[in-house]
Amino acid sequence: GALILCNQIQELDLDYNNIGDIGAVALSEALRNCPSLFRLNVGENSIGDKGATALSGALIHCNQIQRLNLHSNNISDIGAVALCEALRNCPRLHRLEIGGNYIGDRGKAALTEAAKTRVSGLEDQETPPPPPHSSISYDPETSLRLPLDS
């Protein structure tokens, strides 16, 4: 409930809090009132597809979101497909950390396709460099780096 009143919050780091889907759904309601949020870290929280879907829907209200960390949760292809909305509708989002989940080929393909709507090219690298300000990175396990069209 307290986050509902925090419309000026810029960074929120909730990693390792085991909020699960129930917490992610509650958090998504609060995020609708956080237009200044530019960094959200909810890695290692047992968030599944229901939570990822709720967060994706809420993030379109966060006009300034630049970094989203969902690393090491329980997200599968279903949640990854839902997160494509955030990729398409959050123009400032330049880093999505989603490795360590259960995303298969369908989810990876959907994320890649969603990112391509914002990119001029796609590189597959063995070891990605630290992402520059103008890139979307996701799933370090597959070493994909998606540079933004700037």
N, C-alpha and C positions, 0 to 999 in steps of 0.2 A: 503494500500500500504506500509506503513512503516515497517510492520512485515516481508515483503519479504526480507529486508536487515538485519534482526535480526537472523542470523543463530546461535548465541550463547545464545539466550534466554533460560532460564531454567524453569522459573515459569511464568504462565500467569493466572491472576485472573480477570475474566470478569463477575463475578456474578452480578445479578440485573442490567443489562444494556439493557434488552429488545432487544437483537440483532435479535431474530427470525430466521427463516429459511434463509432469505436473508443474514443476518450477519454471520450465521454459515457456509453457502456455501463460502462466501468471506474469512472467517477465515480459512476454510479448505484449500483453495488455498495457503495461507501464511504458514500454518503449514507444508506443504510439504518441506519448506526450513528451518525448525526448528529441526534439528536432535538432539539437546541437550535438548530439552524440556522434563522435567520429571514430571511436574505437570500442569494440565489444569483444571481450574474451570470455567465452563459455566452454573452453576446452576441458576435457576430463570430467564431464558432468553426467554421464549416463543418459544423454539426450538421444532420443530415438527419432523416428520419422515424424511422429505427431508434434514433437517439440520443434524440430527443424522446420516443419511446415508453418507452424505458428510464428516462429521467429522471422521467417522469410516474408510473411504477410505484414508483419509489424515494421520491418526495416524500410519499407517504402516510405514510411513516415519520418524516417531519420535522414533528412536531407543532406547531412554532412558526413554520413558514415563512409569511412575510408578503409578500415581494417576490421575483419570479422574472423575470429578464431573459433572454430568448431572442432578442433583437432581431438582425436581419441575419444569419440563418443560412440553411440550405437546407431549411426545413420547409415541407411542402405540406399539402394537406387531410388526408392520412393522419396526419401528426404532430399536426396541430391537433385532430383527433378524439380521438387518444390523450391529449392534454393536458386534455381535458374531465374525465378522471378526477381530475386534480389539482384542477381547479376544484370538483368535487363533493365531494372527500374531504379537502380542506385548508381547514378552516373559518376559519383566520386569514389565508389568502392574500387580500390586498386589492389587489395590483398585479401584473398579468401584462403584461410588455412583449414583444410578439411581432411588431411591425411590421418591414418590410424582409425578409420571408420570401416564400414563393411560395404563400400561402394564398388559395384562391379562394372562391367563394360557398359551397360546401359546408362548408368549414372554418370560415368566418366564421359561418355559420348554426349549426353545431354548438357553437362557443364561446359564441355568444349564448344559445342554448338552455340550455347547461350553467350559465351565469351566472344565467339567469333563475330557476333553482331556488333561488338565494340572494338574489334581489333583489325589490324591490317595484315597480320600474319600469325603463324603458329610455329613455334620451335619446340622440338623434342630434344632435350639435352640430358647427358649422363648426370652431371652435377650442376644444378642451377646456381647461378651466382646470387648474392643477396638481391632481392627484387628492387629495381629502381623505383622511383616515385611513380612512374608511368607504366606499371605492369600489374597484371593480375596473376598471382601464383596460387596454385592449389595442388593438393595431393603430392607431397614430396616423394611418396613411394613410387610414383610413376614419372617424376622429374619433368612435369609439364610446366612450361612458362608461357604465359599468354601476354605478349606486349600490347598495350592499348594504342589505339589510333589517336594520336594527339595533334 
